[in-house]
């Protein structure tokens, strides 16, 4: 009897000793974004710690669309990982996270689990970066794709990012990838129809915004919004092609040479800035007799008007044919240039 008791105690000690320093990691995956679950099941795989497709199958115990698995790992364990809808040896059934903030483009666009120091539950959603298991689904949505030409810069080892405004977050939130290795970095974001926001591009993951592009004085920069770009309400799937630090809209980095032009904040004024039918442009005294090139573009860089005027103190610009939106007017003399924003509201 005593011998058996001693054996039981020793066995208990061995069990405790063998499990000390380990943690239980539970994954709960909401599958409401999936049209159907593969007959082969749902799996977690990838990285250094979760193996190949088919090795770690999740189960929907409650039949509520939440698939779970609990794995025991050493304390401090970390690894990349991904969820798979099916048992596909070629990884073709893995979730698609490219361009989303929870994916790492340098590691097959997989998720990353930082060091786990205690029992942890990860709530996730298949194909999205929701981290509370809620699976936010935007039913009336548009896909906005940004294609950024980087041919004139050296890309920072930290990567390229889309950020800024009310809709694109901070540095690091929206990494861009170069899938074809041609210097064109891209990211696609899904937003509600009618979405609008300022935005900018960053060459590097800099928390102080020191690595953001500098487009000050260019027609697509808004001096009242940190010289960021602006995307007007998006009603359909849209592709925006541009160049880092340049206001092109065709994906090239070719812009007109403007020589030694200097920005002159007193070159002209405009009234009103919230426009319906016309806008008054008032020039400063020095520029009255000069040739003045006037160019009006929308927030996507499309030219609406371009003409030259001379020997006048003011110009009235008719905007009756303009659609509602944000516009930029650039006036250039032989040595001065200035861009201002106005909004047409019908």
N, C-alpha and C positions, 0 to 999 in steps of 0.2 A: 504494500500500500504506500509506504513511505517512498519506495523506489519509484513507483509510478508518479507520485506527486512531484518528486524531484525532476523526473523526466519532463513532466508537463511544464514546470517552471523554466527549465532549460530551453525547451522548445519555444516558449513564449518569448524568452529573452532573445533567442536567435531570430524569431520573426520580427520583433521590434528593431533589432540591430540591422536586419537586412533591408528594412523599409525606411529607417531613419535617413533623412536627407533627400527624400523623394517627395514629389508633389503630384497631385491629380489634376490633369488639365481636361476640362470638359468643353466640347465644342457643341453649340446649338445653332443649327443652320436653318433659317426660314427659307422655304422653297416657293413662296407665293409668286415670285417673279418667273418661275419656270412654267411653261405650258404643260409639261408632263415629266414624270420621273422615269428615268431609264429602267427597264425591267431588270437590268444588272444591279441597280441600286445606286446609292450616293456614297462617295468616298472622299477621304482627305489624303493627300499625298504631297510629295515634293520636298525640297530642301535637304538638309542633312539628317532630319529627324523623323520624317513621315513616310519615307519609302516610295514605292512605285504604285501606279494605279492598281486597285484591287486588294491592297494589303490592309487598309483600314476602312472598313465599311461602317457607315452610320446607320442608325435605325430610327424609325418613327414609331416609338412605343405607344404614344397616345393617339396616333392616327390624325394628328392636327397639322401636318405639314412641316413640323419642326423635327429635323433629323439630328440625332445626338450621338456622341461617342465620348468616352472618358479614357484617356491614356495616362499611364504613369511614367513619369520621367524624373531624372535627377534634378534636384534643386539647382536653379540657375540655367536650366535648359532653355535654348532658344533655337529657332530655325525658320527658314522660309517655308511656306506651305500654300496649298491651293485646294479648292474643292472641285470634285469631278462628278458630273452627272452621267454615270456609266463607268464601265471597266474597260477603258480604251488604252491599249499599250502605247499608242502614238501621242497620247495626251490631247487628242483632238476634242475630247468632251469636257476639258477643263473650263472653268468659268472664265469669261472674257472681261478683264479688268484694265486693259491697256488704256493709259491716259488718266486713270482715276487715281486719286491721292493715296489710296491704300496699296497700290501696286508698285513694284520696283522694276523699272524697265531694264535694269542691268541683271535682273535675276528672273527672266522669263515672265515678267509682269506678275509675279507671285506676291502674296501677302507676306508679312514678316511678324513673327512672334518674338517680342523682346524677352530677356531673361525672366523666367518665372520662379519666384521665390516662395510662393505659397500656393495652396489649392486655388485654382482659378477657373472661372467659367467665361468662355468667349462666346458672345452672342453675335452672330453674323447673318448676312443675307446673301444668297447666291447671286452673283453678278453685280452687286452693288457694294459700296463701302459703308453702309449703315452699320454702326457698332452697337446698336441696342436691340437688334433683331426685329426692328419694326418694318423693314422693307418699304421705304417710302417710294411709292409708285406715282409718277406724274402721268396721268392719262392723256392730258391735252398738252403734249410736249413737242419740242423741236430739238434736233441735233445741230449743234454749232461746231464746225470744224475749223480750226486755225492751222494754216500752213505757213510756216515762218522760214524764210530764206536766210541762211547764216553764212553765205559765201564770203562776206566781207569782214567777218569777225573770227576770232579763235574761240571756240566753244569751251567754256569753263568745265573742268573735270566734275564739278558738282551738278552740271546739267543745265538745261534750258527750262524755264517755267513761265506759265501764264498766271497772272495775279492782278490784284487791284480792284478798285471800285467796290460796289456793294455785292457783286456777284461772283468774284473770282478769288477771294481770300488773300492770304499772305504768301510770301515766298515759301516754296516747298509744297504748296497745296495741289498744284496742277502741273506735274512734270510733263514735259514734251519728249517725244521719242523720234528717232530718225530710222524708221523701219527699213528703208532702202539704202541707207548709208550714202545719201546723195547731198547731204547738207540741208535738206528740207525737214525741219522738225514739226511735228504735228501733235495735236491733241483734240479730242472730241468730247464735248460736254453736253449733257442733256439738261434742258431748262424748260420751264413752263412757257407756253406760247405767249408772246408779247414781252418776253424778258428783255431788259435793257440794262446796260451797266458801262461804267468806265473800265478800262483795262490797260495793262502794260505787259511787256515781256522782260524777263530777267535772265541775264547770263550768269548763272550761279545761284546758289541757295543762300542769299544774304538776308538776314533778319532785319538789317537796317536800311534796306532798299538801295544800298550803294551800287549794286550791280544792275540796276534797271536801265533800260535803254534811254538815251537822251534825244528827244525829238523836239526840244524847245525851239520855238520859232517856225516850225513846220506846220503845214495846214491841218494836219490831223491831230495836233497837240492842243489841249485845252489848258491855257495858263491858269485858269481858275480851279483846275482839278489836278494839280501836281504835274501838269503837262502830260497827262495820260491820254490815251485814245478813247473813243466812245463808240459803242455799238448801239444803234437805235433799236426800237422794238422789233424783235425777230418773230415773224409769223410763220415761216416755213424753214425746213432744213436748209442750212446756210454754210457756205465755205468762204472763209476770209483768207485771202492770200496776200501776204505782205513781206516786208524785209525788216530785219532787226535794225532799229534806229532810223528807219526811213519810212516815209509816208507813201509808199507805192501800193497799188491795189491789184497788180497783176502777177504777184509772186516774184518779180524781178527786183534787182537792187539798183536799177538805173533811174537816176533823177537828173533833172536839168541842172547844169552848172550855174551857180549864182554868184561866183566870184567872191569878192571881199565885202559882201553885204553885211550891214550891221543892223541889228534890231533896234528900232526907234519907237519907244512906247508912246511918243507924242505924234507919230506920223499922221494918225487920223482918229476920229471918234465916230461911233455909229449910234443912231437913235431911231427907233427904239431897238431894244435887243430881243424883245418878245414881239414877233412880227406877224402881221396878217396880210396886208396888201403892198406895203412898200417900206423901204428903209432909207434913212438919210445918212450920207457919208460926208463928214466935214473934215477937210484937210488942214494941216497946220500951215502957217504962213510960208515957210521955206519951200514947201512942195507944190504950191499953187501953180507956178509956171513950169514945173517939171512934167516930163512924160511919166504917167503913172499906169502901170499894168495892174488891172484888177482881175482877180480870179476868185470864183466862188465854188467850193466843193462841199459835198455832203460828208457825213461822218465815215463813209466807206472810201472816200478819196475820189469819188466820181465828180468830174468837172461839170458844173451847171452853167456857168458863164465865164467868159474870158474876153476882155477888151482893154483898150488903151485910151486914156483920156488926158487932156492937157489944158492949161490955162483956165482952170476953174477952181473955185474954192470949195465946191461941194458937188456931190452927185446923188441923184435919187435913183435907187435900185428897185425895180418893180418885181415883187415876189408873188404876184397873183397866181402864177403857174407853178409855184413850188408846192410840193407836198409837205405835210407836217413832218417835222424832224429837226435835227441839229445840223447847222451849216457853219462853215468857216470861210471868212473872207480874208484874202491875203492881198495886200497892196505893196507893190515894189516900185521903187525909183531906181536911178542908176547906182545908188549906194546905200539905200535904206530899204528895210522890209519890216512888215508887221502883220500879224494874223490875229483876228478877233473872232469870237463866236457869236452867233445869234440863233434864235429858235423860231421856226415858223409853226404857228399854231392856228389851224383853220377852225 
